[in-house]
Amino acid sequence: MKQQWSRKWASSTQTRKQRKFRYNAPLHARHKFLSSHLSKELRARYRTRSLPLRKGDFVLIARGGMKHMRGKVESVDTKSSRASIEGIKVKKTDGSEVPKFFRASRLTIVELNLDDKRRQALLERKGKKNLKKDEIKENLKRDEKQKEKTVLPAKEAK
C-alpha cells in the first residue's frame, strides 16, 4: 500500500493495511465510514440497506449497555468516526455531564432527516436499481408529511 491515501486502493487481507486505509482517509471519505443500517420499514421503502449518518436522524441503539434507547443524532464526528445522541450523557468523575459517543455500526436509523435535497437524490439513486423513480418520490413525499405529524419519543438516559 502506498504512503498516501487512495480511493482506488484494492483491499488487503492484512489488518494493518486496512487500519492504515481508514486512519489516513480524508474527512470527506470518512463520512462514508459512518454508515448505519436502516430499520426494516425504511429498508423496504427505499430498497437500500444503509446510509451515512446525518445530524437530525432518529436512531435506535442496537448494541451495548444502552441498547433499545432512541434519540436524535446531535452531532457526527468524522475524525473519530462516532456520533452523539441527544439526551444520552455520561457523568464524569468531577460531576459534569458530557455527551456519549457511539459508533455508527452500533446504531439503526429509524427516521431519516430529509431536509437536504442531495440526500433525497442519493436515496433515489440507490433505490433506482430495484424501484421505479415515481415510487421513490412518493415515498419521500409521504415521509415529509409523516415527519410533520409525528415525532418519536426519546427514552430517558440512566
Protein Blocks (a to p, Z undefined) as FASTA:
>chain_A
ZZbdcfklccdfbfklmmmmmmmpcfklmmmmmcccddfklmmmnopabdcddehiacdd
fbdjkgoiacddfbdcfklopacdehiacddfkopacdddddfklpccfbdcfkbmklmm
mmmmmmmmmpcfklmmmmmmmmmmmmmmpccdddddZZ
